[in-house]
Amino acid sequence: MAGPARNLSAAEDAPLLSNRFVYRLTVVIAVLALLTAAISISGHWFGQRIALAGHTDSTEEFLIRIGQDKLKLPANTIRFRDQRRAGITERVDLYLTWPELEGYSAGLRSRFDDVGQSSSLIFLQLSQSTMSRDMSGRLEPIYSKLFEGAPQQAAFGLTLHRLRADSGYGSEIVLTGRVADAPDYVVRCVLPVAGERATSGDCQRDIHIGQDLTILYRFSSALLRDWQHIDAAVRLFVENRLAK
C-alpha cells in the first residue's frame, strides 16, 4: 500500500504547469508580441505611404544639374519620386500651388490629391534647351505663319489667334499679350468648350532661363487672368534656385 500512496502524494505535489511548458508559452507570447508590434509599425508605414501617394513633405534640397545649369530644389516640389535625388539629369518635373508657389505639405494636401482643386497647381518641366528661341521668340518666325483668320480680342488683355487645321497643333489656339519692355507673351491653350470645365494643364508656355535651361510650364486656362503674375513668378522661382 505504501507504493500507491507515495505515487499519489508525488502527483499531488507536482506543479500544474511544467517549467518546459511555461518556457514555451513565454516564447510564444513574446513572438506574438513582436509580430503585433511589427504589424503595427509596418501598417503605420504603409498607411503613410498610401496617404502620401507618391508625394513627400520633405524640404530636403537636392543639387541637380541639367546641362550647364545647377539648381537646388526642395524634395516636396519635385513631382516624381525617382527624380528626388542629387546629380546630373536630363529633366526634372515640379509642381507648385498657385498663388503660393509651394510644394506638397500636409496643410496643402487636398490641393494635390483632389482633382477638383488641381486647377490651382502649376506644373513645370525643367530641361536643357533644344531650341534657340523660347515661345515668345517663336511668335513671328513660326506661329504667325500658321495663324488663320483675323485675331480676336480675348479677356484679360490677351489676343486670340486660331491655327490652321494643317498646322499640327490640333485644337490648340495661341494667345498673345503685350508686355512692357519685353517680347510679347505667348501661350498655347486648348480652351474648354461651353459646359466643360478647364483641366489642370490645358495651357502651356516655355521660357529660357539660366545658361541653357528651358522651363516648360503648364497651368489651367482658369488661371489665365493671372498670366502676367504666373509668368513672372515662375521665372523668379527658378532663378532663385539656380546655384553658382
Disulfide bonds with the S-S distance in Angstrom:
Cys189-Cys203 2.08
